[in-house]
């Protein structure tokens, strides 16, 4: 089980420190669940100074595919490693929609993250129009295959997948547990095909569509749902700690 909080473009330095301290106090050191938070770039260093030695790991929300260079405004994998990142979110639906990231770009970033011993959290998911057209399985399969193209993974801990139906992010809508389970089972079969049975079954598949304290337990109890990529609820220490507790009970 993995519960990762995506803070998106929220919280200045003071607020980030306050929330991080609250999370460390509220969550402690879970026994059966991995926990991570992914603050904005400017908060990473200060956040890590509070997280260090706790049971919570840190991740970033994006990175560039190159080692270095004239890429104004970008950060590299080595930079993220240097400030204490363990994970990096790649291919989030907002990056795909607002910044034109393609599966091919995500693939290059995932390979680069792996080279630098960062664990990529690769996001996939369909739009409402694609769901209504009953194309969700085909859309997600294409994203999984192309976003992971060229990536070599020898053990499950080196990769995380996150299923985020675009229509259930920030809208208050949540895919039904049955819909989530069906898609996660589909993704699992693809991971087994791509990486073999042992590794494919060991890769965590997170659900990332408006997970809240009120629905976390039911979602995490479903087959092939190995935790959550949490958005809005990750900005509240009490709510996020409650979701982690649900994951602990389901693990």
NUZA-408717 format. One record per residue (C-alpha): x, y, z; residue number from 1; residue in one letter. Coordinates in pm, 1 decimal, always signed. Example, Ala and Ser with C-alpha at 12.3 -4.5 7.8 and 13.67 -1.06 7.14 Angstrom:
(atom (+1230.0; -450.0; +780.0); 1; A)
(atom (+1367.0; -106.0; +714.0); 2; S)
END
This chain:
(atom (+0.0; +0.0; +0.0); 1; X)
(atom (+113.2; +352.1; -86.0); 2; X)
(atom (-63.7; +677.4; -6.9); 3; X)
(atom (+90.1; +976.6; -185.1); 4; X)
(atom (-24.2; +1334.8; -144.4); 5; X)
(atom (-4.9; +1567.4; -444.8); 6; X)
(atom (-10.0; +1925.9; -318.2); 7; X)
(atom (-22.4; +2065.2; -673.0); 8; X)
(atom (+35.3; +2445.8; -686.0); 9; X)
(atom (-59.8; +2512.9; -324.5); 10; X)
(atom (+107.8; +2631.3; -1.9); 11; X)
(atom (+387.3; +2882.7; +43.1); 12; X)
(atom (+692.1; +2798.0; +252.1); 13; X)
(atom (+539.1; +2874.3; +591.4); 14; X)
(atom (+220.8; +2680.7; +514.3); 15; X)
(atom (+422.1; +2388.8; +376.5); 16; X)
(atom (+626.3; +2366.1; +695.0); 17; X)
(atom (+313.8; +2381.7; +907.8); 18; X)
(atom (+133.4; +2108.5; +714.2); 19; X)
(atom (+441.3; +1884.5; +703.3); 20; X)
(atom (+488.0; +1910.0; +1079.5); 21; X)
(atom (+120.3; +1828.5; +1126.6); 22; X)
(atom (+146.7; +1524.3; +900.9); 23; X)
(atom (+453.6; +1389.8; +1080.7); 24; X)
(atom (+272.3; +1427.3; +1411.9); 25; X)
(atom (-58.7; +1279.9; +1291.1); 26; X)
(atom (+72.3; +989.7; +1084.2); 27; X)
(atom (+375.4; +873.5; +1281.3); 28; X)
(atom (+538.9; +567.0; +1127.8); 29; X)
(atom (+283.2; +338.3; +960.0); 30; X)
(atom (+366.1; -29.7; +979.3); 31; X)
(atom (+213.5; -158.8; +654.4); 32; X)
(atom (+170.7; +150.4; +436.4); 33; X)
(atom (+421.1; +364.6; +250.1); 34; X)
(atom (+340.2; +735.3; +272.9); 35; X)
(atom (+470.9; +1020.0; +57.1); 36; X)
(atom (+398.0; +1386.7; +0.7); 37; X)
(atom (+475.4; +1577.6; -319.0); 38; X)
(atom (+506.1; +1951.6; -252.1); 39; X)
(atom (+582.2; +2225.4; -507.4); 40; X)
(atom (+949.5; +2253.0; -603.7); 41; X)
(atom (+1012.4; +2562.0; -388.6); 42; X)
(atom (+895.5; +2376.6; -76.4); 43; X)
(atom (+1097.5; +2056.3; -123.6); 44; X)
(atom (+1410.1; +2144.7; +73.6); 45; X)
(atom (+1224.9; +2283.8; +374.5); 46; X)
(atom (+978.5; +1995.0; +367.5); 47; X)
(atom (+1252.7; +1734.3; +363.9); 48; X)
(atom (+1421.3; +1890.4; +668.0); 49; X)
(atom (+1101.7; +1815.7; +862.8); 50; X)
(atom (+1033.7; +1474.4; +707.2); 51; X)
(atom (+1387.1; +1339.5; +751.5); 52; X)
(atom (+1379.1; +1053.1; +999.8); 53; X)
(atom (+1000.0; +1024.6; +992.9); 54; X)
(atom (+795.2; +753.9; +826.9); 55; X)
(atom (+702.9; +979.7; +534.4); 56; X)
(atom (+889.9; +1000.3; +205.8); 57; X)
(atom (+900.7; +1293.3; -33.9); 58; X)
(atom (+829.0; +1318.9; -403.6); 59; X)
(atom (+817.7; +1586.2; -672.4); 60; X)
(atom (+532.7; +1670.3; -907.3); 61; X)
(atom (+730.5; +1667.1; -1232.5); 62; X)
(atom (+1082.0; +1671.8; -1380.0); 63; X)
(atom (+1263.3; +1721.0; -1708.6); 64; X)
(atom (+1384.9; +1432.5; -1919.9); 65; X)
(atom (+1742.1; +1568.8; -1956.1); 66; X)
(atom (+2034.3; +1564.4; -1713.9); 67; X)
(atom (+2092.7; +1938.9; -1746.9); 68; X)
(atom (+2088.9; +2216.7; -2004.1); 69; X)
(atom (+1924.4; +2534.8; -2125.5); 70; X)
(atom (+1573.8; +2447.6; -2008.5); 71; X)
(atom (+1461.2; +2755.4; -1818.2); 72; X)
(atom (+1212.5; +2677.1; -1544.4); 73; X)
(atom (+1276.8; +2302.5; -1539.8); 74; X)
(atom (+1436.0; +2072.1; -1281.3); 75; X)
(atom (+1634.8; +1752.3; -1332.6); 76; X)
(atom (+1620.4; +1412.2; -1168.7); 77; X)
(atom (+1958.0; +1466.2; -1001.3); 78; X)
(atom (+1831.8; +1791.0; -849.7); 79; X)
(atom (+1533.6; +1608.8; -703.2); 80; X)
(atom (+1752.5; +1335.0; -563.1); 81; X)
(atom (+1979.8; +1595.6; -404.5); 82; X)
(atom (+1695.0; +1748.0; -202.7); 83; X)
(atom (+1571.0; +1409.8; -78.2); 84; X)
(atom (+1303.3; +1302.9; -326.4); 85; X)
(atom (+1220.3; +933.0; -350.3); 86; X)
(atom (+926.2; +960.2; -593.3); 87; X)
(atom (+831.3; +1180.1; -887.7); 88; X)
(atom (+482.5; +1213.1; -1037.1); 89; X)
(atom (+489.2; +1187.2; -1417.0); 90; X)
(atom (+214.7; +1230.5; -1675.4); 91; X)
(atom (-47.1; +1369.2; -1441.1); 92; X)
(atom (-364.5; +1450.7; -1632.5); 93; X)
(atom (-312.2; +1820.6; -1564.9); 94; X)
(atom (+35.2; +1802.7; -1721.6); 95; X)
(atom (-109.8; +1620.0; -2019.8); 96; X)
(atom (-404.1; +1859.6; -2061.6); 97; X)
(atom (-251.0; +2198.5; -1980.8); 98; X)
(atom (+110.5; +2148.2; -2087.1); 99; X)
(atom (+76.5; +1911.2; -2380.6); 100; X)
(atom (+269.2; +1619.4; -2231.9); 101; X)
(atom (+239.9; +1309.1; -2447.1); 102; X)
(atom (+289.7; +942.9; -2367.2); 103; X)
(atom (+626.3; +961.0; -2541.6); 104; X)
(atom (+741.7; +1248.6; -2319.7); 105; X)
(atom (+626.5; +1061.6; -2010.9); 106; X)
(atom (+820.1; +754.9; -2126.4); 107; X)
(atom (+1142.5; +952.5; -2161.4); 108; X)
(atom (+1092.0; +1108.1; -1819.4); 109; X)
(atom (+1018.6; +771.1; -1657.9); 110; X)
(atom (+1336.8; +621.8; -1802.3); 111; X)
(atom (+1536.6; +920.4; -1679.0); 112; X)
(atom (+1381.6; +899.2; -1331.1); 113; X)
(atom (+1468.2; +530.5; -1311.6); 114; X)
(atom (+1828.4; +600.9; -1413.8); 115; X)
(atom (+1859.1; +837.2; -1119.5); 116; X)
(atom (+1694.2; +598.8; -871.5); 117; X)
(atom (+1372.1; +794.9; -847.1); 118; X)
(atom (+1049.1; +595.1; -841.5); 119; X)
(atom (+815.2; +729.0; -1111.3); 120; X)
(atom (+446.2; +751.6; -1026.5); 121; X)
(atom (+310.3; +730.0; -1380.7); 122; X)
(atom (-44.9; +857.9; -1419.5); 123; X)
(atom (-299.8; +731.8; -1670.1); 124; X)
(atom (-671.7; +787.9; -1712.7); 125; X)
(atom (-956.4; +866.0; -1948.5); 126; X)
(atom (-1174.3; +1173.1; -2000.0); 127; X)
(atom (-1550.2; +1177.6; -1947.1); 128; X)
(atom (-1610.6; +1169.6; -2322.9); 129; X)
(atom (-1388.8; +863.2; -2356.1); 130; X)
(atom (-1566.9; +692.6; -2066.0); 131; X)
(atom (-1909.4; +771.7; -2213.0); 132; X)
(atom (-1794.4; +626.6; -2545.5); 133; X)
(atom (-1686.7; +307.5; -2362.4); 134; X)
(atom (-1327.6; +360.2; -2478.1); 135; X)
(atom (-1171.7; +377.8; -2131.5); 136; X)
(atom (-990.0; +45.3; -2149.5); 137; X)
(atom (-839.6; +116.2; -2491.0); 138; X)
(atom (-734.8; +469.1; -2391.8); 139; X)
(atom (-569.6; +358.6; -2069.2); 140; X)
(atom (-400.8; +61.8; -2237.5); 141; X)
(atom (-242.7; +292.6; -2495.1); 142; X)
(atom (-125.0; +526.9; -2219.5); 143; X)
(atom (+24.8; +244.0; -2013.6); 144; X)
(atom (+205.3; +82.2; -2307.3); 145; X)
(atom (+341.4; +406.4; -2453.4); 146; X)
(atom (+419.5; +581.5; -2123.8); 147; X)
(atom (+622.2; +281.8; -2004.8); 148; X)
(atom (+783.9; +207.8; -2340.4); 149; X)
(atom (+1155.1; +141.5; -2297.9); 150; X)
(atom (+1138.7; +130.3; -1918.7); 151; X)
(atom (+1312.8; -169.1; -1762.2); 152; X)
(atom (+1187.4; -264.6; -1419.2); 153; X)
(atom (+1322.6; -563.3; -1229.2); 154; X)
(atom (+1118.8; -530.5; -910.0); 155; X)
(atom (+783.0; -382.3; -820.4); 156; X)
(atom (+923.3; -115.5; -589.1); 157; X)
(atom (+1084.2; +62.7; -888.5); 158; X)
(atom (+754.4; +179.5; -1042.1); 159; X)
(atom (+409.9; +300.5; -936.1); 160; X)
(atom (+103.6; +342.4; -1159.9); 161; X)
(atom (-178.1; +579.9; -1073.3); 162; X)
(atom (-520.3; +554.9; -1236.0); 163; X)
(atom (-687.8; +894.6; -1236.8); 164; X)
(atom (-1012.3; +922.5; -1431.1); 165; X)
(atom (-992.4; +1283.6; -1546.2); 166; X)
(atom (-1363.4; +1337.0; -1485.3); 167; X)
(atom (-1321.5; +1253.5; -1115.6); 168; X)
(atom (-1037.7; +1492.6; -1030.0); 169; X)
(atom (-1131.9; +1805.9; -841.1); 170; X)
(atom (-1496.8; +1764.2; -938.1); 171; X)
(atom (-1623.6; +1590.1; -628.5); 172; X)
(atom (-1723.1; +1295.9; -848.0); 173; X)
(atom (-1567.7; +958.3; -780.7); 174; X)
(atom (-1564.1; +650.6; -998.1); 175; X)
(atom (-1761.9; +371.1; -837.8); 176; X)
(atom (-1559.4; +106.4; -654.7); 177; X)
(atom (-1664.8; -138.8; -926.3); 178; X)
(atom (-1536.6; +90.7; -1202.7); 179; X)
(atom (-1209.3; +142.8; -1017.0); 180; X)
(atom (-1161.0; -229.1; -956.3); 181; X)
(atom (-1231.4; -311.2; -1319.6); 182; X)
(atom (-978.2; -60.1; -1449.2); 183; X)
(atom (-711.5; -155.5; -1195.9); 184; X)
(atom (-752.4; -521.0; -1292.7); 185; X)
(atom (-706.0; -420.6; -1656.6); 186; X)
(atom (-392.0; -223.2; -1569.4); 187; X)
(atom (-259.8; -516.0; -1364.4); 188; X)
(atom (-289.5; -748.8; -1662.1); 189; X)
(atom (-91.8; -501.4; -1873.4); 190; X)
(atom (+183.5; -470.8; -1610.9); 191; X)
(atom (+212.7; -849.1; -1590.3); 192; X)
(atom (+239.9; -865.3; -1969.0); 193; X)
(atom (+504.9; -591.4; -1978.8); 194; X)
(atom (+718.6; -687.5; -1678.4); 195; X)
(atom (+638.1; -1049.9; -1599.3); 196; X)
(atom (+414.2; -1202.4; -1337.3); 197; X)
(atom (+629.7; -1149.7; -1027.9); 198; X)
(atom (+716.1; -785.4; -1095.9); 199; X)
(atom (+381.0; -701.1; -1253.1); 200; X)
(atom (+190.6; -813.0; -945.6); 201; X)
(atom (+429.8; -628.2; -713.5); 202; X)
(atom (+382.5; -283.0; -871.7); 203; X)
(atom (+145.9; -62.9; -672.0); 204; X)
(atom (-154.5; +71.3; -864.4); 205; X)
(atom (-299.8; +378.2; -694.7); 206; X)
(atom (-642.0; +531.1; -742.0); 207; X)
(atom (-627.6; +905.0; -797.9); 208; X)
(atom (-979.3; +1039.4; -835.3); 209; X)
(atom (-1108.6; +1243.3; -539.5); 210; X)
(atom (-1012.2; +1001.7; -262.0); 211; X)
(atom (-1144.1; +1128.1; +72.7); 212; X)
(atom (-1165.7; +993.7; +429.2); 213; X)
(atom (-1526.1; +893.4; +360.2); 214; X)
(atom (-1456.1; +669.1; +60.1); 215; X)
(atom (-1096.3; +557.0; +115.5); 216; X)
(atom (-1177.9; +236.9; +303.6); 217; X)
(atom (-1417.2; +107.8; +39.5); 218; X)
(atom (-1176.6; +190.3; -242.9); 219; X)
(atom (-871.4; +38.4; -74.1); 220; X)
(atom (-1061.4; -283.6; -2.8); 221; X)
(atom (-1096.7; -349.7; -375.0); 222; X)
(atom (-877.7; -591.5; -566.6); 223; X)
(atom (-566.6; -436.4; -723.6); 224; X)
(atom (-621.5; -100.1; -551.5); 225; X)
(atom (-291.2; -55.1; -369.8); 226; X)
(atom (-346.9; +291.7; -225.1); 227; X)
(atom (-419.3; +640.2; -350.1); 228; X)
(atom (-276.4; +949.5; -514.0); 229; X)
(atom (-446.8; +1214.1; -304.6); 230; X)
(atom (-516.3; +1569.4; -417.0); 231; X)
(atom (-733.1; +1805.0; -212.6); 232; X)
(atom (-745.8; +1587.2; +98.8); 233; X)
(atom (-363.8; +1588.9; +111.9); 234; X)
(atom (-373.8; +1957.1; +209.3); 235; X)
(atom (-542.6; +1876.0; +540.0); 236; X)
(atom (-333.5; +1684.3; +794.8); 237; X)
(atom (-634.2; +1525.0; +965.1); 238; X)
(atom (-794.3; +1411.7; +638.8); 239; X)
(atom (-469.7; +1275.9; +496.7); 240; X)
(atom (-390.7; +1090.5; +820.9); 241; X)
(atom (-739.1; +936.1; +810.7); 242; X)
(atom (-678.1; +810.2; +456.5); 243; X)
(atom (-343.9; +661.4; +564.0); 244; X)
(atom (-523.0; +486.3; +850.8); 245; X)
(atom (-770.8; +336.5; +602.6); 246; X)
(atom (-479.6; +207.5; +397.1); 247; X)
(atom (-321.4; +54.6; +708.4); 248; X)
(atom (-641.6; -131.4; +786.3); 249; X)
(atom (-674.3; -254.3; +426.2); 250; X)
(atom (-310.5; -361.8; +386.7); 251; X)
END
